[in-house]
Amino acid sequence: MINKKVINRAREIAQKDSFKKNPCFYIYDLRMITSKIENLKRYIPDNFSLYYSVKANPHNEIIKHMRNKTYIKGVEVASDGEQNIA
């Protein structure tokens, strides 16, 4: 369920001229991402480590969020560009 704060922010974005030129954007729920990873962590063996792949989603806030989780051991990069982002 999307809360009213997110709906209002989406409406603000949709009213901008830049949105009219490129009418798309993504909404990420960091709580849902955390929930899914915590669920995964519960079922994998203790001798496994989780890393976040910057290639999966190079959005700065998601990378920052992943780095703050103790069960994410690090980020994986595949290029200089990804290294500069991470």
PyMOL commands that set and color helices and strands:
alter all, ss='L'
color gray80, all
select helices_A, chain A and resi 4-14+17-21+30-43+60-67+80-85
alter helices_A, ss='H'
color red, helices_A
select strands_A, chain A and resi 50-53+72-76
alter strands_A, ss='S'
color yellow, strands_A
deselect
rebuild
show_as cartoon
